Amino acid sequence: MILKKVLFASLVAVGLMSGVAGSAQATTLRFASEAPRSDTQFLAGEKFNELLKAKTSGALDVKVFADSSLGKADAAISGVRGGTIDIVVSGSNNFSGLVPLMGVFDIPFMFKDTAHAYRVLDGKTGQEMLEKLGEFGLKGLAYWDNGWRELTNNRGPVRTPADVKGMKIRTTGSPAHIEAFKLLGANPVPMPLAELYTALEMKTVDAQEHPLGVLWSAKLYEVQKHLSLTNHAYSALLLVMNKAKFDALPAAHQKALVDAAREAGQFQRKLNNDNTAKIVADVKKAGMQVIESVDPAPFLEITKPGRKTFVDKFGGDNFIKAIDEARDVK
């Protein structure tokens, strides 16, 4: 009888332990993205999930909600801060309302090339910026890639700043972006991505500026005639998590989240860079007229005062200096 009781107790204990393990494996994090499922953001989210499950032996995984299904950028970021959403990927400009200094990355022609942008974002300067999100209930996991912003419109080819004057253009809400297009004589109109296709179709705005990946995945080429490869600003994505939820996890799981986020970011950067030439060819086939060579010098000259305007309003001269110092590092 005693042996039976001991055996029964052992079986119960094993059952309880199995139940605990099972519940740990069932921890799914809700991941929000504005971009369509066809975008590399979604593909990178799936890669992130795959890596995270492998690194935590299935204890953590993510479910990606694309197409703004958990809300537009501001709502999704608020959801992560409030804990109703666990993780969000969104443009750095969408965090500048919380951390105005984040807008330094959006200043036109701040980065010399892609390698320069990656050096800054993945180095000390980028990490310091991510840490500033902590006081707003957010944990910065990694920088992902939106890419170089290009200009499209329905009015005519853009080769010089004069071609932009008077244009009603959708921009991000970043003060640096808005200021740049004001300096160029355009009329900037901040607007969420989810509203952009209809605004272009209805001619509420003439133009927009996004990286090529978004131009393609959001099908903006269907409602825009002209594309100019201006490369006027590099656009980073931030992958962030609810800080309280992150801090409550075991250290090994915290490390797994950061490592998986960074690895998925490298995967997504390669996808975007490999897709650039193909997207240009595809939008040409779709009927867009493409200006592939645009001299940046006159655009830079006109928008250069935007640096001083930004520093006078938000500070960050030290960040600009650090970015400039990383410009030609081999």
Stockholm file with secondary structure:
# STOCKHOLM 1.0

chainA/1-330         MILKKVLFASLVAVGLMSGVAGSAQATTLRFASEAPRSDTQFLAGEKFNELLKAKTSGALDVKVFADSSLGKADAAISGVRGGTIDIVVSGSNNFSGLVPLMGVFDIPFMFKDTAHAYRVLDGKTGQEMLEKLGEFGLKGLAYWDNGWRELTNNRGPVRTPADVKGMKIRTTGSPAHIEAFKLLGANPVPMPLAELYTALEMKTVDAQEHPLGVLWSAKLYEVQKHLSLTNHAYSALLLVMNKAKFDALPAAHQKALVDAAREAGQFQRKLNNDNTAKIVADVKKAGMQVIESVDPAPFLEITKPGRKTFVDKFGGDNFIKAIDEARDVK
#=GR chainA/1-330 SS CHHHHHHHHHHHHHHHHHHHHHHHHTEEEEEEESSCTTSHHHHHHHHHHHHHHHHTTTSEEEEEECTTTTCCHHHHHHHHHHTSSSEEEEEGGGGTTTCGGGGGGGSTTCCSSHHHHHHHHHSHHHHHHHHGGGGGTEEEEEEEEEEEEEEEESSCCCCSGGGTTTCEEEECSCHHHHHHHHHTTCEEEECCHHHHHHHHHTTSCSEEEEEHHHHHHTTGGGGCCEEEEEEEEEEEEEEEEEHHHHHTSCHHHHHHHHHHHHHHHHHHHHHHHHHHHHHHHHHHHTTCEEECCCCCHHHHHHHTHHHHHHHHHHCCHHHHHHHHHTTTCC
#=GC SS_cons         CHHHHHHHHHHHHHHHHHHHHHHHHTEEEEEEESSCTTSHHHHHHHHHHHHHHHHTTTSEEEEEECTTTTCCHHHHHHHHHHTSSSEEEEEGGGGTTTCGGGGGGGSTTCCSSHHHHHHHHHSHHHHHHHHGGGGGTEEEEEEEEEEEEEEEESSCCCCSGGGTTTCEEEECSCHHHHHHHHHTTCEEEECCHHHHHHHHHTTSCSEEEEEHHHHHHTTGGGGCCEEEEEEEEEEEEEEEEEHHHHHTSCHHHHHHHHHHHHHHHHHHHHHHHHHHHHHHHHHHHTTCEEECCCCCHHHHHHHTHHHHHHHHHHCCHHHHHHHHHTTTCC
//
